[in-house]
Amino acid sequence: MRPEKTPPERNRSPHGAPAATHARLDDVLAAQLAACDQAGLRRRLVVTDPDGSYVLRSGRRLLNLSSNNYLGLADHPALKEAAREAAERYGTGAGASRLVTGHLPLAAELEEAVARWKGTEAAVVFTSGYAANVGVIPALVGRGDVVFSDRLNHASIVDGIVLSRAHHVRYRHNDVEHLEHLLKKAPREARKLIVTDAVFSMDGDAAPLEDLVALKERYGAWLMVDEAHSAGLLGPRGAGLVAALGLTEAVEVQMGTFSKALGAYVAGSRTLIDWLVQRARSLVYSTGLPPAVLAASLSGLRLAQEEPWRREKALDLAARFRAALRAAGLAVGEGPSAIVPLIVGISAAALAVSRALEEQGILAVAIRPPTVPEGTARLRFSFSALHDKGDVDRAARAAIDAVRALGGPAT
Ligand SMILES: Cc1ncc(COP(=O)(O)O)c(C=O)c1O
């Protein structure tokens, strides 16, 4: 049979050259979506209306155990007032990128406050943690260099490495022996950057930063630490895990977020920050944060330092929940953080446990591949200063019952 002829007008590119016959984009995407559905991996945006430690979602009021609002500052009156005043004084947008006219007085003030808090010479603010990671890594390394990255690092780190065009070497999660083996194999003359989350976003465990510092010194590498889930929670004045371990001088690049809602920062030497202003493309080619966000971040940073009870409470509640699940024989991750993963294995099981919790009025979103490795689908519980012991005990009971209903541990 002769192949069907494509009408000539559809078979030519705009430049006149013959174009390949191809399927309609929507048909290709619909088939891919159907495959996601079949694998239990279809993702959907669900409208979620925050209400303190609760959310309104799909017509129900649910206890929110799926937020990164660890310190409970997202709807604090002081932050809202600061945002309101900044909008009145400076308007609603920065109006330009930082190097043009978008470097507002509030941005300079926030950067000085971050540097004081972290104990570094300088700091620079980015619009988000994602923007920081994809901007910083390509500013520091490029073709011919080598980046060593923990296998469980956040996707924004992975994307930053890919954009840098450096050689991407992944080491087994928190495995310093594996990292050393890989460092030994790298060309001696290549620039080497080790990158790690301080607290891993989907596992809640901490990186062995002291060992990483020893290795980077032994092999002439630099170290970048992402404090998105530890800044505000760990260390003196909540300054993070690097500060908690007294490693501020040893770690070249510290990145972090302001409670995952108010932008992000990179802190380090004056020279590092000056260089990022030259070359971090997500800083140079993107409009600065709106004044209201800068002012809320400043206010939040002040409260995070002045009210240590916030971090103590979030961490205590997470520890209480972790202990209850462990005592029931469930597979929970260890760690010093406010994140408690309950690993259930396949995606369908994670979705079933999440649905069972929702029936009990509790929101714990199922996290599935590719966000986590195949076979480790989980519920990621996170606790904040807004929760109380009653919330924790109710959630623990409901999680244990839901896993048992699926045939899990029955101790
Ligand atoms: C470790 C880590 N780094 C970076 C990011 C990105 O931060 P943002 O949400 O501010 O873009 C996240 C967000 O989930 C994260 O978990």
The ligand as an SDF file (V2000), in Angstrom:
LIG
                    3D

 16 16  0  0  0  0  0  0  0  0999 V2000
   16.1280   21.3430   48.8040 C   0  0  0  0  0  0  0  0  0  0  0  0
   15.3540   22.3070   47.9600 C   0  0  0  0  0  0  0  0  0  0  0  0
   16.0240   23.2320   47.2640 N   0  0  0  0  0  0  0  0  0  0  0  0
   15.3720   24.1250   46.4880 C   0  0  0  0  0  0  0  0  0  0  0  0
   14.0000   24.1320   46.3900 C   0  0  0  0  0  0  0  0  0  0  0  0
   13.3090   25.1300   45.5160 C   0  0  0  0  0  0  0  0  0  0  0  0
   12.8500   26.1780   46.3020 O   0  0  0  0  0  0  0  0  0  0  0  0
   11.6140   27.0850   45.8420 P   0  0  0  0  0  0  0  0  0  0  0  0
   10.3790   26.3070   46.1430 O   0  0  0  0  0  0  0  0  0  0  0  0
   11.7590   28.3390   46.6440 O   0  0  0  0  0  0  0  0  0  0  0  0
   11.7810   27.3180   44.3720 O   0  0  0  0  0  0  0  0  0  0  0  0
   13.2720   23.1930   47.1070 C   0  0  0  0  0  0  0  0  0  0  0  0
   11.7910   23.2090   47.0160 C   0  0  0  0  0  0  0  0  0  0  0  0
   11.0970   22.2700   47.2020 O   0  0  0  0  0  0  0  0  0  0  0  0
   13.9510   22.2470   47.9100 C   0  0  0  0  0  0  0  0  0  0  0  0
   13.2800   21.3190   48.5950 O   0  0  0  0  0  0  0  0  0  0  0  0
  1  2  1  0
  2  3  1  0
  2 15  2  0
  3  4  2  0
  4  5  1  0
  5  6  1  0
  5 12  2  0
  6  7  1  0
  7  8  1  0
  8  9  2  0
  8 10  1  0
  8 11  1  0
 12 13  1  0
 12 15  1  0
 13 14  2  0
 15 16  1  0
M  END
$$$$
